[in-house]
Amino acid sequence: MQPSPELLDRILDPVGRALSPEAARRLVALRADDDTQAQIDRLAEEANQGTLSPEDRAEYESLIAAANLVAILQAKARAVLAGISAA
């Protein structure tokens, strides 16, 4: 079972507070490499069609969990950068 995004947000709050401006900028710029994005796209299409194998479903769920983690960290990084801009 994957932790909820809300739980991840609470767990990662100290990480967000510890980000330097440079680390925040680099985190905001993170993107999946082309091969990983192609795999995510393929799995998403198969999920939408209902044709995922159990192994592919597990991989897809892991990728979604990782994407949620990165998205939460990126939101925290954007907050850091917004705080700097507002100061």
C-alpha positions in Angstrom: 0.0 0.0 0.0 1.3 3.4 -1.0 1.3 6.3 1.5 -1.3 9.0 0.6 0.0 12.2 -1.0 -1.2 14.1 2.2 1.0 11.8 4.4 3.9 12.2 2.0 3.4 16.0 2.2 3.7 16.0 6.0 6.7 13.6 6.0 8.5 15.7 3.5 7.8 19.1 5.1 11.2 19.2 6.9 12.9 18.5 3.6 11.1 21.5 2.0 12.2 23.7 4.8 15.8 22.6 4.4 16.0 23.4 0.7 18.5 26.1 -0.4 17.4 28.4 -3.2 19.7 26.6 -5.6 18.5 23.1 -4.6 14.9 24.4 -4.9 15.6 25.6 -8.5 17.2 22.3 -9.5 14.3 20.3 -8.0 11.7 22.4 -9.8 13.5 21.7 -13.1 13.6 17.9 -12.6 12.0 15.9 -15.4 11.9 12.2 -16.3 14.4 11.2 -18.9 13.0 10.3 -22.4 13.1 6.5 -21.8 11.4 6.7 -18.4 8.7 9.0 -19.8 8.1 6.7 -22.7 7.7 3.8 -20.3 5.3 5.8 -18.2 3.3 6.8 -21.3 3.1 3.2 -22.5 2.0 1.9 -19.1 -0.6 4.7 -18.8 -2.0 3.8 -22.2 -2.3 0.1 -21.2 -3.8 1.0 -17.9 -6.4 3.1 -19.7 -7.2 0.2 -22.0 -7.3 -2.3 -19.1 -4.5 -4.4 -20.5 -1.8 -4.1 -17.9 -0.2 -7.4 -16.7 0.2 -7.7 -12.9 3.9 -7.0 -13.3 3.3 -3.9 -15.4 0.6 -2.7 -12.9 3.1 -3.0 -10.0 5.7 -1.1 -12.1 3.1 1.6 -13.0 2.0 2.0 -9.4 5.6 2.4 -8.3 6.2 5.0 -11.0 3.1 6.9 -9.9 4.2 6.8 -6.3 7.6 8.2 -7.4 6.0 10.9 -9.5 3.8 11.9 -6.5 6.9 12.1 -4.3 8.7 14.3 -6.8 5.6 16.5 -7.4 5.3 17.1 -3.6 9.0 18.0 -3.4 8.6 20.3 -6.4 5.7 22.1 -4.7 7.8 22.6 -1.6 10.6 23.9 -3.8 8.3 26.4 -5.5 7.2 27.6 -2.1 10.8 28.2 -1.1 11.4 30.2 -4.3 8.1 32.1 -3.9 9.2 33.1 -0.4 12.5 34.4 -1.7 10.7 36.4 -4.4 8.3 37.9 -1.9 11.1 39.0 0.4 
